[in-house]
């Protein structure tokens, strides 16, 4: 499916948030400090595209907070209140881009695209990839509709859901290890190779109305922690997170979603206290499945946790956060909140043939949906 910018007028808003694409040498290392106008000036504009820049904030994305992400979500919605805007490009650091993209996508109900991009090499370097990525992102934003929130990097177009940073330094920084790319961009043409699978969008969360990064005295946002299981792993950090006030947890388990009986007991205790618990995996690709007992996914699900399909821990955490933020829209009942999280976690699930033959509920569901 080919989408071509016909050269007709397109009005794109670039929202600048910092990251490597805006980073300059500070004497001991790089940090984000270039303005959105400075970043835009490095890239040519596609034919027919006019651009307006919003400098929202300027941070290395390793410092991104939920307040930053919700402020961005609010800015996206405010920008699309203008019917003359054809699309949005967000320049963002690569470290947490996958989380921000997924949060935006979960709340995105507009046909017009939001495209996130960034760079692996800093602003102003002779071999920098930022200008090319920004040009491609503008091209995509001027060419497509009804695809949700996208990540455009190194000539590739990715759906927000499932896309993670898979390269620390290489130019092709992003991919979905469990699915194919959405498309590609080049030579003034966007080729869309598949359509994204997305749950119905969530209503705009009340918390985004007032979210202000770094504000003192603001109402705290829900704490959602990630705990990784490993050899010698025990329930200490799960219990510590609950004691610290976590309202959501993601257990990054081993294999297809496995831990220990002691961790399963700690998960049951957390769920009994009203904590939303999701189980992801350290493994780069493939779905989770209820195969093993002895602290495996069978026991974790019995304890009240939800498996995250092919979502990995960082995006699973965003799904948990989004479910908690939806409480302002009436999802305060624990059963309703859990049902909402289950819906957000559902998506393209693919089974390995060996997993589709057992009696596991997840394996059966995977076999049905594959």
Secondary structure, DSSP 4 states (H G I P E B T S, - for coil): -EEE--S--EEEEEEEEESGGGEEE-SSSEEE---HHHHHTTSPPPTTEEEEEEEEEEE-GGG--HHHHHHHHHHHHHHHTSTT--EEEEE--SSSHHHHHHHHHHT---SBEEEEE--SS-TT-TT-SHHHHHHHHHHHHTT-BSS-EEEEETTEEEESTT-EE--SSSS--EE-TTS--SEEEETTEEEE-SPPP-PPPPPPPGGGGT--TT-TTPPPPPPEEEEE--TT--THHHHHHHHTT-SEEEEEEBTTTB--HHHHHHHHHHHHTT-EEEEEESSSSS-------SSSHHHHHHTT-EE-TT--HHHHHHHHHHHHHGGGGTTTSHHHHHHHHHHHH-------GGGGGSS-HHHHHHHHH-
